[in-house]
Amino acid sequence: MTNSILLQFSSSFNDGAAGAFLGMGIVLIIILAIAIGLIPQIFYLLTLQNTLKEVSPENQKMPPSNVWLILIPLFGMVWAFIVINRMADSLKAEFAKRNVVVEEDRPGYTIGLTYCILMCCSIIPILGSLAVMGGIVCWIIYWVKIAGYKTKLQQTKTI
């Protein structure tokens, strides 16, 4: 059915025009898929950056703008581990400074580490798709947890 529609549609063009039109469609689909995947990532990184901005400079284990390095292909997978680690240490130090009790020794570290490990396991054949699904769930949980810590920091801000 689809082939007959394509053949009918492409018969009105010469072979070069139909190929170019089809190629543009594929490129458009790829760009759309990247954009759909990138938009949540941007909001996630904004949450991380804004949370680090709520931490006093002496307790920041990395500049808030460095979270954006996660967007670099391949390097970003490794950098995500570093961000999770430094975020946890920054939050721990800030909560200790403000005498705020949190349920975790290193806020967000365990679920963040789980998310990173599962996403790295995505390259394993067959199990990779399951790892990605679990990684996305852990990523969302981590994101919500960090947003909650940001709110807690805003509520306990000293003037």
N, C-alpha and C positions, 0 to 999 in steps of 0.2 A: 504494500500500500504506500509506504513512505517513499520507496524507490520510484514508483510510478508518478507520484506527485513531483518528486525532484526532476524526473525526466521530462515531464510535461512543462514544468517551470523553466528548466534549463534549455528546452527546445526553442524558446523565444530569444535566447541569447546565443552568441557564438560560444565556442568552447572556452575561450579565454575569459570572457566576461562572467560566465557561470562559475568557473573555478575561482575567480577573484571574489565574487559575491559569497560563495560558500566559505572561502578562506576568511573573509571579513567576519562572517557569522561565528566561526570557530574562535577567532581572536576575541570577539566581543563576549562570548560565553566564558572564555578563560579570564578575561579582565573582570567580568561580573563575579565569578567565583572567588577571585583573589580579593575583590572589594568586600564581599560578604564575609570572608574570613578575617579580613584586616580590621573592619570596623569594631567588632567586639574586642580585638586585641588592643586597639588604640584606647578604648574606654578602660580596659583593664590596666594598661600602663599608666594612664592618667590617675587611676585610683592609687597605684603604687607610688607614683611621684608625689601626689598630694598628701598621702599618708606620711611619706618621708619629710615633706615640708613642715608637717605638724610636730616633728621631732626637733628638739633644740639642736643647733649646729654642733655642739660638743658631743652629742650622742649619736649623730648621723655617722654611720660606718661607711657611707658612700654618698656622693652628691645625688640629690633627687633626679637630676636629668640623666644620670647614667642608666636608669631603668630602660631607656629607649634603645640601648644597645641590643636588647633582646630581639629587635626586628632584623638584625643582620643574619642572613641565612647561615646555617650550621653553627657559626660562632654563638648565635643566640641561644642554642640549646645548652651550651656549656655555661654561658653567661646567666641563664635562668637559675642554675644551681647557686651561683655566686650571689645573685640578687636575693634569693630566698634566704640564704644564710645571713647576709648583711641586714636584710630587713628584720629578721628575727632578733639579731643582736642589737639593732638600733631601738626596736620597740622594747626589748627587755631593759635596756639601759634607761630609756625615757620613763617607762612605768616605774622603775625603781627610784628614779630621781623624784618623781611626783608622788611616791608612796601609794600607787594605785595597784590593787591586787588583781591579777589576771589568773585564769585557770591553767595556763601553760607556762612552763619555765622559759621557753623560747617561743614567743607568740607566733603562731602560724607555721612554724618550721616543719612539723611532722607532715601535715597535709600538703604543704608546698613541696617538700622533698618527694612525697609520694607522686604528686602530679608530674614532677620533672622526670622521675624514673620511669613512670608509665609512658610518657611521651617518647622517651628514648627507646623504650621497648617496641615502639611502633614499627620498627624496621624488621622485626622477627616475622617470618612468613606465618600465615594462618593466625597465630596468636596476636599479631600486630593490630588487627582491627579491634579485638577485644581490649587490648592495652590502650588504644586511642580512646575508646568509649569510656573506659575507667579514668583515663587521664583527663578527659574533658569534664567529667563529673567532679574529680578532685580539683581541677582548675577553677571551676565555678565555686566550689566550697571555699577554696583558698581566697578567691576574690571577695566573696561575701565576708569572710572572716577579717580580712585586711580592712575592708570598708568599715566594719564594726569597730575595729581598733582605731581607725581614723576618727570615728564619731566619739569614741571614748576619750581620745586625746583632745578633741575640741571641747568636750564637756569639762575636762579637768584642767584646762589651760589656766595658768596663773597670770594675772595681769600685773 
